[in-house]
């Protein structure tokens, strides 16, 4: 049989992530014996070994790694379908909103872009209610995939656009944000090499899909923490030029001459058929890539 039940996928994903039947059973709120039987039955139905069991624990086979990857995507798609269906149903309920879109945006990013987009879309005939969902670093992808968001503002090269439709809106350079009294803060420009190996000022480290690259710099969880650590002379950050909007008096921004440009995209699930979402994307494209945007650029 080629059909898998979501219950089976949830069972397998729990075991594959925990690599321990006891912990997986506890996570699922069930006893271990029926969980073991369910995984064995799944292996028989698929005709492949998913897990290798030995005295040291559980390991994934090559087939198990494939099912974990595909199973997570399938469970995300199922959750997304349920969440988006409930949102769509609200428009049909007495007193429900006339359509609603959830827009995911990284906290402290894209202030001006977001304000212009919301203002322009609000005056469109039949515009939907926009709920702005502020999220952490690189969380927009997950929010789109599991249905907690319908659309997102995402930033290349940090966010992956794989599996989404998108429209590029703006391109900007990057800056180094330093403590105002640091010697490098007096420079007119810097290179990435200038800020990567400063003995007394290690680079701030950002998470990618929940994990931090090794290094001496502090692990950054939010913008307030970053701003405080820079002001205290504990770190330097490389960020888009638009981050100037939240600088403190204790900060200095210096342009970077060789940092890759940051492109802000509006992104949405490739299979979406939402008319409200299509209208929002058209509004964004008109603002930053249409005739009005070209006229603004010509005046600069």
DRENMIFI-78475 format. One record per residue (C-alpha): x negated, y, z; residue in one letter. Coordinates in pm, whole numbers, padded with zeros to 5 digits, always signed. Example, Ala and Ser with C-alpha at 12.3 -4.5 7.8 and 13.67 -1.06 7.14 Angstrom:
2
-01230-00450+00780A/-01367-00106+00714S/
//
This chain:
300
+00000+00000+00000X/-00124+00350-00086X/+00107+00529+00160X/-00027+00647+00495X/+00186+00766+00784X/+00093+01083+00971X/+00101+00879+01295X/-00167+00647+01158X/-00378+00941+01047X/-00353+01107+01388X/-00459+00783+01558X/-00754+00733+01327X/-00871+01097+01341X/-00869+01086+01722X/-01087+00774+01728X/-01315+00903+01450X/-01373+01234+01627X/-01416+01088+01975X/-01604+00773+01859X/-01458+00608+02168X/-01124+00424+02193X/-01072+00510+02560X/-01119+00886+02511X/-00909+00879+02194X/-00626+00699+02374X/-00638+00954+02656X/-00633+01239+02403X/-00328+01085+02232X/-00149+01013+02562X/-00123+00638+02501X/-00276+00311+02620X/-00592+00180+02454X/-00470-00168+02341X/-00192-00041+02109X/-00433+00217+01966X/-00688-00055+01885X/-00417-00268+01723X/-00296+00028+01514X/-00648+00094+01379X/-00697-00276+01298X/-00363-00283+01117X/-00463+00027+00920X/-00791-00137+00816X/-00603-00449+00699X/-00356-00245+00498X/-00631-00044+00328X/-00855-00346+00281X/-01167-00168+00410X/-01363-00143+00735X/-01327+00208+00878X/-01517+00166+01203X/-01814-00033+01321X/-01770-00148+01679X/-02061-00257+01899X/-02166-00248+02263X/-02293+00110+02229X/-01961+00242+02100X/-01800+00318+01765X/-01952+00438+01437X/-01783+00550+01117X/-01841+00353+00799X/-01870+00530+00464X/-01500+00460+00404X/-01421+00592+00752X/-01602+00919+00679X/-01390+00960+00365X/-01065+00893+00553X/-01164+01135+00830X/-01225+01414+00579X/-00913+01341+00375X/-00702+01270+00682X/-00784+01604+00842X/-00686+01780+00520X/-00361+01583+00502X/-00269+01658+00863X/-00344+02028+00806X/-00120+02022+00497X/+00162+01857+00693X/+00135+02110+00976X/+00123+02393+00723X/+00440+02269+00552X/+00625+02259+00883X/+00511+02604+00994X/+00583+02775+00663X/+00923+02604+00639X/+01020+02734+00983X/+00912+03086+00884X/+01112+03065+00562X/+01414+02938+00756X/+01406+03245+00978X/+01511+03458+00683X/+01830+03251+00650X/+01922+03267+01019X/+02160+03526+01165X/+01946+03816+01283X/+01633+03660+01130X/+01375+03874+00950X/+01414+03940+00579X/+01116+03721+00499X/+00793+03726+00697X/+00428+03683+00604X/+00145+03618+00846X/-00174+03798+00740X/-00497+03675+00905X/-00772+03934+00952X/-01098+03908+01143X/-01074+04132+01447X/-01261+04462+01407X/-01298+04417+01028X/-01136+04587+00727X/-00966+04864+00928X/-00921+05112+00644X/-00842+04850+00382X/-00579+04687+00602X/-00412+05018+00689X/-00386+05121+00323X/-00250+04780+00222X/+00017+04770+00493X/+00128+05127+00420X/+00149+05067+00045X/+00334+04737+00078X/+00585+04872+00334X/+00738+05107+00074X/+00781+04832-00187X/+01149+04739-00250X/+01242+04426-00057X/+00906+04404+00118X/+00872+04130+00380X/+00777+04182+00742X/+00399+04150+00784X/+00267+03997+01104X/-00105+04073+01144X/-00287+03782+01308X/-00624+03894+01444X/-00870+03607+01453X/-01228+03527+01539X/-01529+03487+01316X/-01468+03269+01008X/-01130+03146+01137X/-00926+03268+00839X/-00987+02950+00639X/-00849+02722+00910X/-00548+02947+00968X/-00460+02937+00597X/-00507+02562+00566X/-00292+02464+00865X/-00013+02712+00792X/-00058+02951+01081X/-00126+03220+00817X/+00019+03274+00469X/-00251+03509+00343X/-00586+03638+00467X/-00852+03901+00414X/-01174+03705+00372X/-01533+03813+00329X/-01784+03648+00096X/-02048+03518+00149X/-01936+03426+00503X/-01589+03287+00431X/-01543+02997+00190X/-01276+03052-00076X/-01277+02685-00182X/-00923+02557-00233X/-00764+02902-00227X/-00651+03148-00490X/-00801+03492-00433X/-00842+03844-00568X/-01157+04047-00506X/-01072+04388-00359X/-01380+04576-00239X/-01759+04540-00243X/-01989+04703+00010X/-02348+04691+00128X/-02477+04580+00466X/-02634+04769+00754X/-02838+04690+01060X/-02690+04812+01388X/-02963+04883+01643X/-02990+05042+01986X/-03016+05417+01924X/-03351+05447+02102X/-03530+05164+01922X/-03820+05264+01689X/-03654+05097+01389X/-03349+05319+01437X/-03553+05616+01310X/-03606+05456+00969X/-03395+05569+00670X/-03370+05213+00533X/-03473+04864+00640X/-03517+04524+00479X/-03391+04193+00611X/-03750+04099+00693X/-03777+04412+00910X/-03494+04299+01140X/-03543+03921+01137X/-03859+03903+01347X/-03847+04190+01596X/-04000+04043+01916X/-03793+04246+02159X/-03471+04250+01954X/-03356+03906+01832X/-03083+03886+01567X/-02732+03820+01691X/-02605+03471+01598X/-02259+03423+01448X/-02065+03094+01447X/-01996+02906+01125X/-01700+02670+01167X/-01751+02677+01543X/-02125+02608+01550X/-02421+02843+01596X/-02749+02820+01410X/-03054+02779+01638X/-03245+03091+01732X/-03340+03320+02020X/-03060+03573+01964X/-02738+03574+02169X/-02434+03379+02053X/-02167+03631+01956X/-01803+03560+02042X/-01637+03895+01974X/-01706+04253+01869X/-01692+04401+02221X/-01963+04163+02341X/-02177+04246+02036X/-02139+04622+02086X/-02237+04595+02452X/-02544+04379+02384X/-02670+04618+02114X/-02618+04919+02343X/-02819+04740+02614X/-03106+04678+02374X/-03062+04299+02373X/-02990+04235+02005X/-02959+04372+01652X/-02675+04285+01413X/-02647+04271+01034X/-02291+04364+00933X/-02092+04519+00646X/-02118+04896+00603X/-01752+04937+00706X/-01850+04833+01060X/-01962+05193+01112X/-01602+05259+01219X/-01659+05096+01560X/-02009+05223+01641X/-02078+05366+01984X/-02298+05667+02059X/-02563+05419+02180X/-02580+05259+01832X/-02760+05357+01511X/-02674+05216+01167X/-02951+05180+00909X/-02879+05064+00549X/-03041+04738+00437X/-03198+04750+00094X/-03201+04378+00012X/-02898+04230+00189X/-02640+04065-00040X/-02321+04265-00097X/-02010+04175+00100X/-01698+04122-00110X/-01359+04138+00061X/-01094+03916-00096X/-00726+03869-00037X/-00679+03490-00037X/-00381+03254-00020X/-00305+02880-00063X/-00330+02779-00429X/+00010+02607-00427X/+00204+02901-00282X/+00525+03004-00463X/+00624+03281-00220X/+00763+03586-00401X/+00685+03805-00098X/+00323+03688-00105X/+00300+03755-00478X/+00426+04110-00419X/+00167+04166-00144X/-00116+04042-00369X/+00003+04265-00654X/+00007+04564-00419X/-00350+04489-00308X/-00471+04445-00667X/-00306+04771-00773X/-00472+04960-00488X/-00828+04839-00544X/-00856+04706-00899X/-00586+04892-01094X/-00570+05238-01255X/-00540+05419-00921X/-00859+05256-00798X/-01039+05340-01121X/-00933+05703-01089X/-01066+05718-00733X/-01397+05568-00840X/-01429+05817-01128X/-01407+06108-00884X/-01697+05979-00677X/
//
